[in-house]
Amino acid sequence: MVSHYDTLGIEKSADARQIKRAYFELVKQFPPERFPDKFKEIRAAYDALSDEKKRAEYDEAGALPEEAAFLFHEAQKAGKQGRVEDAIDIYKMIIKIYPGLPAVRVEYARSLERLGKTGKAIEAWTDLCSLEPDNVRYVIALADCYDMRGWRKKAIDAYHRAIEIDDGDVDCWESLLDCHLSAHEYDDALTLSNEAVNAVKKKGKESIFLYSYAAVFGAMGDPALIEGYFKDIVRLVRIGAPGKKDLQGIIPLLLNLIVAKDLMRLFPYIREMADTLPYVEKNVCEILEKAQRRFEAETLEEKGFSILFYELFRILAKGCNCKDCQLDIASMEYNILVEISTYRPQIIRLKNEHPLLFSMHAAFLNDAILTRTPEKMAYQRYKKLSRSGYYPTMLSDRYDDGNEQPAVQTVRRDGPKIGRNDPCPCGSGKKYKKCCGA
């Protein structure tokens, strides 16, 4: 059998950098399009040796006696072909002949997990842990198996035991946090998330997933701390750190956080995370677009738009259809129409600079730009508001101290209505439209 080291053309003492360099050189010589079978061998060798845990297991398997190595190879072959029960029988045979081979016991336990026999798999992992109590890989595997069986408390205890052995294991911290969240133990998750980030940092490791959980559960309401975690996530995303594939699930979580904490100014960080993904799921796209509208609405005032537009698009971005919100929208439309000469340039600017926002209320805004009878449109809204006992306030004329102008009062005519073609009451003899009515 050709070893993975021979496939990559490296020594068994090669470090991670040498393994990576050898892999990329071979890929150039044997591209997958022209040499698919050879490429599969190269890729399998790289996958096994580039991961520390997998490499350690492979090295253990490589040290097996000749007969055991042959049987081990046959068992792995059966497993790859889907004959998992046959693989288990072969592993049991090897363990009976050579009981002191951990690599065989590991594959035996994993094969039991594949068949869903978690009870026997727990026994196998427990035996391995008793043989090597300080082997963190075995303790984590036992904890994972407890979790698969639904034994949350035992899983959590095992993960804590693994962290005591090695507090820099990212996978262990992530699994532990998942366990607490599955059990709805949010206070424990909050405490552990910050502890996890600090522990793995000391070992020179980082995780997008851990930073995300720390931002959500460990920030304790501190906006500066939350923003720091967002910056760390974006930095890891830029360099292509492991965990990037989890962003599909992480992005909605972070969006909920910034909406709940009223921190829409952090939205550009999330937008950058999403832009790095080759494909964004439909539901995530919808959430992002909704958040984009809200973010743009939040920044309108600081970009020189009237507070009226800020208030209007904040309501629209929330997507609330209650009666109060609809009346607020009608009141703001009334304000725009009453002072259309002031607001028309801002509407045109909004259309050019913020098309996403403009599209949310395009029908009204386009009519407001083009109408020659804004008074008529304003009166329609005023009637709607007055029927509800709701009188619009002039939001654009707020005083600096925040007090608003008194509500607009209805003006009633004392005398009879004068038509445009009637004689002018001033006595000039001209039609009203040609005289005072002009």
VEXDREN-2710 file (C-alpha; in Angstrom, 1 decimal):
% VEXDREN-2710
k/r/px/py/pz
1/MET/0.0/0.0/0.0
2/VAL/1.2/3.5/-0.9
3/SER/1.2/5.7/2.2
4/HIS/-0.2/9.3/2.1
5/TYR/3.3/10.5/2.7
6/ASP/4.5/8.7/-0.4
7/THR/1.6/10.1/-2.4
8/LEU/2.6/13.7/-1.5
9/GLY/6.3/12.8/-1.8
10/ILE/7.2/14.1/1.7
11/GLU/8.9/12.7/4.8
12/LYS/6.9/11.6/7.9
13/SER/8.5/14.5/9.8
14/ALA/7.1/17.1/7.3
15/ASP/5.4/20.1/8.9
16/ALA/2.1/21.7/7.8
17/ARG/3.8/24.2/5.5
18/GLN/5.7/21.4/3.6
19/ILE/2.5/19.4/3.3
20/LYS/0.6/22.3/1.8
21/ARG/3.4/23.2/-0.6
22/ALA/3.7/19.5/-1.8
23/TYR/-0.1/19.4/-2.4
24/PHE/-0.2/22.5/-4.5
25/GLU/2.8/21.4/-6.6
26/LEU/1.2/18.1/-7.3
27/VAL/-2.2/19.7/-8.2
28/LYS/-0.3/21.7/-10.9
29/GLN/1.2/18.5/-12.3
30/PHE/-2.1/16.5/-12.1
31/PRO/-5.1/18.8/-12.5
32/PRO/-8.4/17.2/-11.7
33/GLU/-9.8/17.8/-15.2
34/ARG/-7.0/15.7/-16.9
35/PHE/-6.1/13.2/-14.0
36/PRO/-9.3/12.7/-11.9
37/ASP/-8.2/9.4/-10.3
38/LYS/-4.7/10.7/-9.4
39/PHE/-6.1/13.9/-8.1
40/LYS/-8.5/11.9/-5.8
41/GLU/-5.5/10.2/-4.3
42/ILE/-3.6/13.4/-3.8
43/ARG/-6.6/15.1/-2.3
44/ALA/-7.3/12.2/0.1
45/ALA/-3.7/12.3/1.2
46/TYR/-3.8/16.1/1.8
47/ASP/-7.1/15.9/3.7
48/ALA/-5.7/13.2/6.0
49/LEU/-2.3/14.9/6.7
50/SER/-3.3/18.6/6.8
51/ASP/-5.6/18.0/9.8
52/GLU/-3.6/17.4/13.1
53/LYS/-6.2/15.0/14.5
54/LYS/-6.6/12.9/11.3
55/ARG/-2.8/12.8/10.8
56/ALA/-2.3/11.4/14.3
57/GLU/-4.9/8.7/13.7
58/TYR/-3.3/7.9/10.3
59/ASP/0.1/7.6/11.9
60/GLU/-1.3/5.3/14.5
61/ALA/-2.9/3.1/11.8
62/GLY/0.4/3.1/9.9
63/ALA/2.2/1.6/12.8
64/LEU/0.0/-1.6/12.9
65/PRO/1.5/-5.1/12.6
66/GLU/1.5/-6.5/9.0
67/GLU/-1.5/-8.8/9.5
68/ALA/-3.5/-6.2/11.4
69/ALA/-2.7/-3.6/8.8
70/PHE/-4.1/-5.8/6.0
71/LEU/-7.3/-6.5/7.9
72/PHE/-7.5/-2.8/8.8
73/HIS/-7.3/-1.9/5.2
74/GLU/-10.0/-4.4/4.3
75/ALA/-12.3/-3.0/7.0
76/GLN/-11.8/0.6/5.7
77/LYS/-12.5/-0.6/2.2
78/ALA/-15.8/-2.2/3.4
79/GLY/-16.8/1.0/5.2
80/LYS/-16.2/3.1/2.0
81/GLN/-18.4/0.7/0.0
82/GLY/-21.2/1.1/2.6
83/ARG/-20.7/-2.4/4.1
84/VAL/-20.5/-1.0/7.6
85/GLU/-21.5/-4.1/9.4
86/ASP/-18.8/-6.1/7.6
87/ALA/-16.3/-3.4/8.7
88/ILE/-17.4/-3.7/12.3
89/ASP/-16.9/-7.5/12.3
90/ILE/-13.4/-7.1/10.9
91/TYR/-12.5/-4.4/13.5
92/LYS/-13.8/-6.7/16.3
93/MET/-11.6/-9.5/14.9
94/ILE/-8.5/-7.3/15.0
95/ILE/-9.3/-6.0/18.5
96/LYS/-9.7/-9.6/19.7
97/ILE/-6.2/-10.5/18.2
98/TYR/-4.5/-7.2/19.0
99/PRO/-6.4/-5.6/21.9
100/GLY/-3.8/-2.8/22.4
101/LEU/-4.3/-1.0/19.0
102/PRO/-6.1/2.4/19.7
103/ALA/-6.4/3.2/15.9
104/VAL/-8.5/0.1/15.3
105/ARG/-10.7/0.8/18.4
106/VAL/-11.3/4.4/17.1
107/GLU/-12.5/3.2/13.7
108/TYR/-14.6/0.5/15.4
109/ALA/-16.4/3.2/17.6
110/ARG/-16.9/5.4/14.5
111/SER/-18.4/2.6/12.5
112/LEU/-20.9/1.9/15.4
113/GLU/-21.9/5.6/15.3
114/ARG/-22.5/5.3/11.5
115/LEU/-25.0/2.5/12.2
116/GLY/-26.7/4.5/14.9
117/LYS/-25.5/2.1/17.6
118/THR/-24.7/4.9/20.0
119/GLY/-24.9/2.7/23.1
120/LYS/-22.2/0.4/22.0
121/ALA/-20.2/3.3/20.6
122/ILE/-20.2/4.9/24.0
123/GLU/-18.8/1.7/25.5
124/ALA/-16.1/1.7/22.9
125/TRP/-15.1/5.4/23.5
126/THR/-15.3/4.8/27.3
127/ASP/-12.8/1.9/26.9
128/LEU/-10.5/4.2/24.9
129/CYS/-10.7/7.0/27.5
130/SER/-9.8/4.5/30.3
131/LEU/-6.8/3.4/28.2
132/GLU/-5.7/7.0/27.6
133/PRO/-7.4/9.4/30.1
134/ASP/-5.5/12.5/28.9
135/ASN/-6.3/12.0/25.2
136/VAL/-8.6/14.9/24.4
137/ARG/-9.7/13.4/21.1
138/TYR/-11.2/10.4/22.8
139/VAL/-13.0/12.5/25.5
140/ILE/-14.5/14.8/22.8
141/ALA/-15.6/11.8/20.8
142/LEU/-17.3/10.3/23.9
143/ALA/-19.0/13.7/24.6
144/ASP/-20.2/13.9/20.9
145/CYS/-21.6/10.4/21.3
146/TYR/-23.5/11.3/24.5
147/ASP/-24.9/14.3/22.6
148/MET/-26.0/12.1/19.7
149/ARG/-27.8/9.9/22.1
150/GLY/-29.5/12.9/23.7
151/TRP/-27.7/12.7/27.0
152/ARG/-27.0/16.5/27.3
153/LYS/-25.8/16.5/30.9
154/LYS/-23.3/13.7/30.4
155/ALA/-22.1/15.4/27.1
156/ILE/-21.6/18.7/28.9
157/ASP/-19.6/17.1/31.7
158/ALA/-17.4/15.3/29.1
159/TYR/-16.8/18.5/27.1
160/HIS/-15.7/20.3/30.3
161/ARG/-13.4/17.4/31.1
162/ALA/-11.9/17.8/27.6
163/ILE/-11.4/21.5/28.1
164/GLU/-9.6/20.8/31.3
165/ILE/-7.1/18.7/29.3
166/ASP/-6.8/21.2/26.4
167/ASP/-8.7/24.6/26.6
168/GLY/-7.5/25.5/23.2
169/ASP/-9.6/23.0/21.3
170/VAL/-12.0/25.1/19.2
171/ASP/-14.2/22.2/18.2
172/CYS/-14.7/21.3/21.8
173/TRP/-15.8/24.8/22.8
174/GLU/-18.2/25.0/19.9
175/SER/-19.8/21.7/20.7
176/LEU/-20.1/22.6/24.4
177/LEU/-21.8/25.9/23.5
178/ASP/-24.2/24.1/21.2
179/CYS/-25.1/21.7/24.0
180/HIS/-25.9/24.5/26.4
181/LEU/-28.0/26.2/23.8
182/SER/-29.9/23.0/22.9
183/ALA/-30.8/22.7/26.6
184/HIS/-31.8/26.5/26.7
185/GLU/-29.1/27.2/29.3
186/TYR/-28.4/30.7/28.0
187/ASP/-26.7/32.0/31.1
188/ASP/-24.1/29.3/30.9
189/ALA/-23.6/30.0/27.2
190/LEU/-23.2/33.7/28.0
191/THR/-20.5/33.0/30.6
192/LEU/-18.7/30.4/28.5
193/SER/-18.6/32.3/25.2
194/ASN/-16.2/35.0/26.4
195/GLU/-14.1/32.4/28.2
196/ALA/-13.9/30.3/25.0
197/VAL/-12.7/33.2/22.9
198/ASN/-10.0/34.2/25.4
199/ALA/-8.9/30.5/25.9
200/VAL/-8.4/29.7/22.2
201/LYS/-6.7/33.1/21.6
202/LYS/-4.0/32.2/24.1
203/LYS/-3.3/29.1/22.0
204/GLY/-3.0/31.2/18.8
205/LYS/-6.3/30.0/17.5
206/GLU/-9.5/31.8/16.5
207/SER/-13.0/30.8/15.3
208/ILE/-15.7/32.7/13.4
209/PHE/-18.3/30.6/15.2
210/LEU/-16.9/31.4/18.7
211/TYR/-16.7/35.2/17.9
212/SER/-20.3/35.1/16.7
213/TYR/-21.5/33.4/19.9
214/ALA/-19.4/35.7/22.0
215/ALA/-21.0/38.7/20.3
216/VAL/-24.5/37.4/20.8
217/PHE/-24.3/35.8/24.3
218/GLY/-21.2/37.3/25.9
219/ALA/-21.4/41.0/25.0
220/MET/-23.4/41.9/28.2
221/GLY/-25.0/44.8/26.3
222/ASP/-21.7/46.6/25.7
223/PRO/-21.8/48.0/22.1
224/ALA/-18.1/48.5/22.0
225/LEU/-17.5/44.9/22.8
226/ILE/-20.0/43.7/20.2
227/GLU/-18.4/45.9/17.5
228/GLY/-15.0/44.4/18.4
229/TYR/-16.2/40.9/17.9
230/PHE/-17.8/42.0/14.5
231/LYS/-14.4/43.3/13.4
232/ASP/-12.7/40.0/14.4
233/ILE/-15.3/38.0/12.4
234/VAL/-14.8/40.2/9.3
235/ARG/-11.0/39.9/9.6
236/LEU/-11.2/36.1/9.7
237/VAL/-13.6/36.0/6.8
238/ARG/-11.2/38.1/4.7
239/ILE/-8.4/35.6/5.2
240/GLY/-10.7/32.6/4.6
241/ALA/-10.5/31.2/8.1
242/PRO/-12.3/27.9/8.8
243/GLY/-16.0/28.4/9.7
244/LYS/-16.8/30.7/6.8
245/LYS/-19.2/28.1/5.5
246/ASP/-21.2/28.6/8.7
247/LEU/-22.0/32.2/7.8
248/GLN/-25.4/31.2/6.2
249/GLY/-26.6/30.4/9.7
250/ILE/-24.5/33.0/11.6
251/ILE/-25.7/36.1/9.5
252/PRO/-29.4/35.9/10.7
253/LEU/-28.2/35.5/14.2
254/LEU/-26.0/38.6/14.1
255/LEU/-28.8/40.6/12.3
256/ASN/-31.2/39.8/15.1
257/LEU/-28.6/41.0/17.6
258/ILE/-28.0/44.4/16.0
259/VAL/-31.8/45.0/15.5
260/ALA/-32.5/44.0/19.2
261/LYS/-29.7/46.3/20.5
262/ASP/-30.5/49.1/18.0
263/LEU/-27.0/48.9/16.5
264/MET/-27.8/49.2/12.8
265/ARG/-24.5/51.1/12.3
266/LEU/-22.8/47.7/12.5
267/PHE/-24.8/46.4/9.4
268/PRO/-21.8/47.1/7.0
269/TYR/-19.8/44.4/8.7
270/ILE/-22.6/41.9/8.1
271/ARG/-22.9/43.1/4.5
272/GLU/-19.2/42.4/4.0
273/MET/-19.5/38.9/5.4
274/ALA/-22.4/38.1/3.0
275/ASP/-20.5/39.5/0.0
276/THR/-17.7/37.0/0.6
277/LEU/-20.1/34.0/0.1
278/PRO/-20.3/32.5/-3.3
279/TYR/-24.0/31.8/-2.8
280/VAL/-26.5/33.3/-0.3
281/GLU/-29.6/31.3/0.5
282/LYS/-33.0/32.9/-0.4
283/ASN/-34.1/33.4/3.2
284/VAL/-30.8/35.0/4.2
285/CYS/-31.1/37.3/1.1
286/GLU/-34.5/38.4/2.2
287/ILE/-33.3/39.1/5.8
288/LEU/-30.3/41.0/4.4
289/GLU/-32.4/43.2/2.1
290/LYS/-34.8/44.1/4.9
291/ALA/-31.8/45.0/7.1
292/GLN/-30.3/47.0/4.3
293/ARG/-33.4/49.1/4.0
294/ARG/-33.4/49.7/7.8
295/PHE/-29.7/50.6/7.8
296/GLU/-30.2/53.2/4.9
297/ALA/-33.2/54.6/6.7
298/GLU/-31.2/55.0/9.9
299/THR/-28.5/57.0/8.1
300/LEU/-30.7/59.4/6.2
301/GLU/-30.6/62.2/8.7
302/GLU/-26.9/62.2/9.0
303/LYS/-26.7/62.4/5.2
304/GLY/-28.6/65.7/5.1
305/PHE/-32.1/64.5/4.5
306/SER/-35.0/65.9/6.5
307/ILE/-36.0/64.2/9.7
308/LEU/-39.4/63.6/8.1
309/PHE/-37.8/61.2/5.6
310/TYR/-35.9/59.5/8.5
311/GLU/-39.1/59.0/10.4
312/LEU/-41.1/57.8/7.3
313/PHE/-38.6/55.2/6.2
314/ARG/-37.9/53.9/9.7
315/ILE/-41.6/53.0/9.8
316/LEU/-41.6/51.5/6.3
317/ALA/-38.4/49.5/6.9
318/LYS/-40.0/47.8/10.0
319/GLY/-42.8/46.6/7.8
320/CYS/-45.5/47.2/10.4
321/ASN/-49.1/47.5/9.0
322/CYS/-50.9/48.5/12.2
323/LYS/-53.4/51.4/12.1
324/ASP/-51.1/53.7/14.1
325/CYS/-48.2/53.2/11.6
326/GLN/-50.5/53.7/8.6
327/LEU/-51.8/57.0/10.1
328/ASP/-48.2/58.1/10.8
329/ILE/-47.3/57.4/7.2
330/ALA/-50.4/59.4/6.0
331/SER/-49.4/62.3/8.2
332/MET/-45.9/62.4/6.8
333/GLU/-47.2/62.2/3.3
334/TYR/-49.4/65.2/4.1
335/ASN/-46.3/67.1/5.4
336/ILE/-44.4/66.4/2.2
337/LEU/-47.3/67.5/0.0
338/VAL/-47.9/70.7/2.0
339/GLU/-44.3/71.7/1.4
340/ILE/-43.6/69.9/-1.8
341/SER/-41.4/72.7/-3.2
342/THR/-39.0/72.2/-0.3
343/TYR/-39.1/68.4/-0.4
344/ARG/-39.1/67.7/-4.2
345/PRO/-35.2/68.1/-4.5
346/GLN/-34.7/65.7/-1.6
347/ILE/-37.1/63.2/-3.2
348/ILE/-35.2/63.3/-6.4
349/ARG/-31.9/62.9/-4.5
350/LEU/-33.4/60.0/-2.6
351/LYS/-34.4/58.3/-5.9
352/ASN/-30.8/58.6/-7.2
353/GLU/-28.8/57.8/-4.1
354/HIS/-31.1/55.3/-2.3
355/PRO/-33.1/53.4/-4.9
356/LEU/-33.8/50.5/-2.5
357/LEU/-35.5/52.9/-0.1
358/PHE/-37.2/54.8/-2.8
359/SER/-38.8/51.6/-4.1
360/MET/-40.5/51.0/-0.8
361/HIS/-42.7/54.1/-1.4
362/ALA/-42.2/54.7/-5.1
363/ALA/-45.9/55.1/-6.0
364/PHE/-46.4/58.1/-3.7
365/LEU/-43.0/59.7/-4.2
366/ASN/-43.3/59.6/-8.0
367/ASP/-46.7/61.2/-7.8
368/ALA/-45.4/63.8/-5.4
369/ILE/-42.6/64.8/-7.8
370/LEU/-44.9/65.0/-10.9
371/THR/-48.2/66.3/-9.5
372/ARG/-49.4/69.7/-10.4
373/THR/-52.1/69.5/-7.7
374/PRO/-50.3/68.7/-4.4
375/GLU/-53.1/70.5/-2.5
376/LYS/-55.6/68.0/-3.7
377/MET/-53.4/65.0/-2.7
378/ALA/-52.7/66.6/0.7
379/TYR/-56.5/67.2/1.2
380/GLN/-57.2/63.5/0.6
381/ARG/-54.8/62.5/3.3
382/TYR/-56.1/65.2/5.6
383/LYS/-59.6/63.8/5.2
384/LYS/-58.4/60.3/6.0
385/LEU/-56.6/61.5/9.1
386/SER/-59.4/63.7/10.4
387/ARG/-61.9/60.8/10.1
388/SER/-59.6/58.9/12.5
389/GLY/-59.4/61.9/14.9
390/TYR/-55.7/62.2/14.0
391/TYR/-54.4/65.6/13.0
392/PRO/-51.0/65.8/11.2
393/THR/-48.2/67.8/12.8
394/MET/-45.6/69.6/10.7
395/LEU/-42.6/67.4/11.4
396/SER/-40.4/69.6/9.2
397/ASP/-40.9/72.6/11.4
398/ARG/-39.8/71.2/14.8
399/TYR/-38.2/73.6/17.2
400/ASP/-34.7/72.9/18.3
401/ASP/-36.0/71.9/21.8
402/GLY/-38.0/69.1/20.3
403/ASN/-41.5/70.8/20.7
404/GLU/-43.7/70.5/17.6
405/GLN/-45.9/73.1/16.0
406/PRO/-49.6/73.1/16.9
407/ALA/-51.8/70.9/14.7
408/VAL/-53.2/72.4/11.6
409/GLN/-56.7/73.6/12.1
410/THR/-59.5/73.5/9.6
411/VAL/-60.4/77.0/8.2
412/ARG/-64.2/77.5/7.5
413/ARG/-65.5/80.0/4.9
414/ASP/-67.8/82.8/6.3
415/GLY/-69.7/83.6/3.1
416/PRO/-70.9/81.6/0.2
417/LYS/-68.5/79.9/-2.2
418/ILE/-67.4/82.1/-5.2
419/GLY/-67.0/80.3/-8.5
420/ARG/-64.0/81.0/-10.8
421/ASN/-66.3/82.5/-13.5
422/ASP/-68.5/84.4/-11.1
423/PRO/-68.2/88.3/-10.8
424/CYS/-65.5/89.3/-8.3
425/PRO/-67.0/90.5/-5.0
426/CYS/-64.6/93.4/-5.0
427/GLY/-66.8/95.2/-7.6
428/SER/-64.3/95.5/-10.4
429/GLY/-66.7/93.8/-12.9
430/LYS/-64.1/91.2/-13.8
431/LYS/-64.4/87.5/-13.3
432/TYR/-63.1/86.2/-10.0
433/LYS/-60.4/84.2/-11.7
434/LYS/-59.1/87.2/-13.5
435/CYS/-59.2/89.5/-10.5
436/CYS/-58.8/88.6/-6.8
437/GLY/-58.9/84.9/-7.5
438/ALA/-55.7/85.2/-9.6
END
